[in-house]
Amino acid sequence: MNENDKLVLFLLGFIPKSDLSDWFDEYIANHEVDEISVDFFEWHVNGEYGFYPIRDYLKSQYADFSENSVYVETILARYLLSFIQKYMENDLSECEFCYQFAKIEAHFLNHYPKITEKNVIYYPDWLKGLYDACDWCAEKDWHADEKADFRHDLWLAQKSIETWLQTA
């Protein structure tokens, strides 16, 4: 994940301030002062990082930046792939994965909806299938056949996301 991707994820509320703090300190340590935009120094006030300078910075880097742009969608697709990978490596439970999926899905439906030319809210094709896989997810004991089906659904989603990213 590059620096700007991490800033986008922070701006959208997907990563905690502590992750940005580490990134910010690392960024300052790895750059000469004259290479760093003055905006970076304005972001940190009393231990808090502000959203507006980050948004302004991202707009300076990407002229068409917005929270519902294709650029942000590609970042969220790669972010979701990281959770699929964690699940496949047995580092997440089904419910933990579905929680992360629900946060990403909410971005498209509630927080920064993009209205299509048909006047409907855009729902990414690469998310389809995961809604059904997570729709009935609850804190419960999963049976082996349910886990196998879930793993298969995530594998299909992974292939769909990877294909979409190649064309985005």
N, C-alpha and C positions, 0 to 999 in steps of 0.2 A: 504494500500500500504506500503510495507516495504522499508527500507532505500535504498537497492540496486535497487529496482524497480524505485524509484524516481530518482536515479542517471542515470539509463538507459534512462528514459524518458527525462531527461535533456540533456544527451549526444546526443540523437536523435533529439532534438529541439522541443519536445512536451510540455515541461513545462518551464516557464520563469526562469531567473536567480534568481529572487526574491524568488521563491519557494525553490531553492537550498540554497540560503543564509539563510533562516529561518531554513531549515533542518540542514545545516552545523553548525549554532550556537547552535541549540538544541542538535545535536550529541556531540559537544565539551562539552556542559554543563552537559550532562548525562554520560560522561565517564571520568575515571581517565586518566591523561596525559599519563601514561605508558601503557595504553590499546589502545591508538590511534596510528595508523600507521603514520610514518613521512610523508607519501604521503599526508595525510589530510592537513598538515600545508603548504605544497608546493602548494596546489590548489589555495589558495587565495593570489593574488598578485595585489596590487593597486586596490582593489575592484572588480577584475575579477576572474572568476573561469576558469581554464584551462581544455580543453577536454582530453589531452593526459594522465595526471596523473589519471583522472577518468577512462579512458579506461584501463590503466595499472592496476589500483586497481580492476576493475571488472574482468580482466583476472586472477588476483591472486585469486579471489574468485571462479571463474568458468573457469576451464582450457580450455574449448572449447568455451569461449565467443567470439561472433562476432555479428555485427549489424544485420546479417541475420540468426541468429541461432533460433532454436525452443524455447530456453529460452526467447529471445527477442519477438518472436511471441506470446508467452503466456502472456507476460506483455502487449503487444499491444491489445490482445484480451480482457483482463480484463479492460484495459483502455477504450476501446470502449464500453464495458458493462456499465461502469460508465456514459457514455454519453447517452446510451439507457435509463438508469435509470433516469437520469436528464430529458430527454424528457418525459418519462412516468409520471414524477412528475410535468410536466408543467414548468420546470425550463429552458428549451431550446425551441427555435422555430425550425421548420423544417429546415430552412436555416442554423441556427447555428449548428444543428446536422450534416447536410450534409457537412458543412465546416470542422468539426472535422473528419468526415469519410474520406473526400478527403485527408486530411493530413496523415491519417493512411494508406490509399490506396497508396498514393505516396511513402511511405516508401518501399513498396513491388515492385512497378513498376519503380521508378526513383532513389531513394536515395541508397538503399542497395538491389538491386535485387538479388535473388537467382536463379541460372540457374539449371534446372532439368536435369536428365539424357537424356531427349529428346531434350536438347538444347533450351528450351523455358523458359521464365521468370515464376517463380512460382507465382501463385495467390491463396491465401488461400481459401479453400472451405467455411470457415465460413464468408468470406466477400461477397460471392455471394448473390444476392438478394438485398443487400443494394445498389449496384451500380445502379440497375434498379430503386430502390426507390428514389435515389438521382439524377439520371441522368437528370431529367427534373426540378429539384429544382431551383427556381430562386426567387428573391425578388418579391413576388406577394401575393395577397390575396388568401388564400387557402379556398376552399369550404369544408363544413363538410364531404362530402363523400370522398374527397381527403385526409383529415386529418385522417379519419377512416382507409382508405387503408394504409396510411403511418404508422399509429400506429400498424396495423396488421403486416405489413412488418417488423417493428422493433421487435415486439413480436416474430415472426418466427426467426429472426436473433438472438435474445437473446437466444432462445432455442438451436439453432444451435451452437452458441459460447459456451454455457454452456456444451453441449454434447462434443464438440471438446476438451474443457479444461479438461474434465474428462479422456480423452484418451491420451492427450499430454504428 
